[in-house]
Structures are given as C-alpha cells and as structure tokens.
Amino acid sequence: MVTDPEVERIAVELAIRYEREHGREPESVEAENRGFDILSRDPASGQARFIEVKGRAGTAPVALTANEYRTAARLQEDYWLYVAFDCVRQPRLLTVRDPGRLGWEPIVVVEHYKVSPDAIEEAAVHE
C-alpha cells in the first residue's frame, strides 16, 4: 500500500476536527510510533481514545502495521480506527471502535528466497 502524505494529512485533520466537534481534546502523537496517531481525551470524563488514522484517495483496502495491530488487540474498546475515504474529492470519515474484531488478513511480504544445496549441486556447470 502506497502512502500519500497529502491524503494522510487530510485524514488526520478530519479526525482532529471530528474529535474537537465532539468535545474531546485530541493530541497528535504520530511521530512517537505508539501504535496510534491521536490520543484524544474527554475533559469531562477523562476517557481516552487511542486513534489510528488512515486516509485513502478513493475507497481502497486499509492495512495496519504489526505495531498498530498489536496495539488495537491490547487496547480493544479504547482503540479506534478512523478511516477517511475519498480524500481527493469529498472526504468522508468513518469511525470504528475496537477494529481488532474486523477479521484482518495478514499481508505476507517476501524478504528472502532460498534454494537447497542439492539444487545448487544439480544445476552447477561442470566444465
């Protein structure tokens, strides 16, 4: 999945505005690699939301990093996923509480390839 900094900026701004409109006090913690992007508190109750924000230019699948996924599993109902679809045209924000329950599929990335010694022996050119 390709990251577009402008789309991500729009998504985070939408999320922060949404939080403020609902009387909460959001703080960006994106640079801290905590497994979420925004820590938002309700000043009346002290209740915290740990919010991961994802932005998409259109409507496309969303992936969590391993750190985000583990944090979602650990925080459960205190963890929120805010997804901004259609950021390029007309952004719309969807909020999901406890996104760990959504049935995520792992993305396997190939880092290495291996071959057996026998295959090397068999393929070797003997001059």
N, C-alpha and C positions, 0 to 999 in steps of 0.2 A: 504494500500500500504506500502510495506516494504522499508525502506531506507537503501541503501548500501553506507557507507561512501566513499569507493574506487570509486564506479561508480559516485557518486556526485562530487568527487574531479576531476575525468577525465572530466566530463561535464563542470565544472567551468573553468578548464584550457583551454578546447577547446573554450569556449565562450570568455575568456580573449584574447587568441591568435587571434581569429577571429576579435575582436574589434581592436586590435593593427594593424593587417594586413590591416584594412580598415581606418587607420589613426586616430582612436579615442583613447582616454586615459581612460581606464577602471580602476575602483577602487572597490574592494570587500567591500561590506557593509553587508555581510551575518550575522555577529554577532549582528547587530543592530536591527533586527526584523522590518524592514521598509516596508515589503511587496514586496521586490525585493532583488536580490542578488548582482547586479552590477550596479553602477552608472557610465555611460560612457559618456564622452563629446567629441565633435568635436572641436578641438582647433581653427579651422578657423572660424566656425560659432557660437560656444558656445552652439549649440544644444545638449540637453541631451537625453540619452536613459536610461530608468529605466528597467533593465533586470532581469527577473526571469529565473533561470536556472533549468532545470530538466534533470536528467540523468536516463537512463534505460539500464540494462544489454543487453536486446534484444530490441524487439519492444512491448511495453505494454502501456495501458492507462496512461494518465497523470492527476493528480489531483492538484488543487490549494487549499491552506488553505483559510479560510474565509478572513483573512487579505490580502493575495495575490489577491484574487478575488475582494475585495473592492478596493484595490489599482489599479488594472487593470481597473475597471469601472471608477474610478476617473481620472486616467491619460490618458486613451484611446489611442490615437495615439502615445503618448510619452512612452507608456509601451510596452515592447517586451517580448515575451516568446521564450527562446532558449532551444530547446529540443535536447539532444544528445541520439540518439538511437544506439544500438549495441556497447555500451562502452566496453564490454568484448572482442569482436573480432576486429571489424573495425569501430570505432566510426564515425558517420556522424551527423553533426549539421544542424538542421532545425531552421530557424528564422521566427517568426510570429509577425507582428506588430498589435497592438490592439487585443490581443487574447480574450478579453471580448466578442467579437462578435461571438465566435465559437459555441455557444449553449451548454454551460456547464450544466451538470446534477448534482443536489445536491446529496451528499452522506449522507444518514441518519444513524447515529450511535445511537444505543440503549444505553441509560445511566441508565435507571431505568425500572422496571416493576411494575405495580400496580394491585391491586385487590380490589373489592368493599367490604364494610363491610358486605353486605348481603352474599357474597360468603364465607366469614370467618364464619359467623353465621351458614350457611348451612353445611359447612364442619367440623365444630367443633365436636369433640368426646365428648359425654356426658356420663360419667361413673357413 
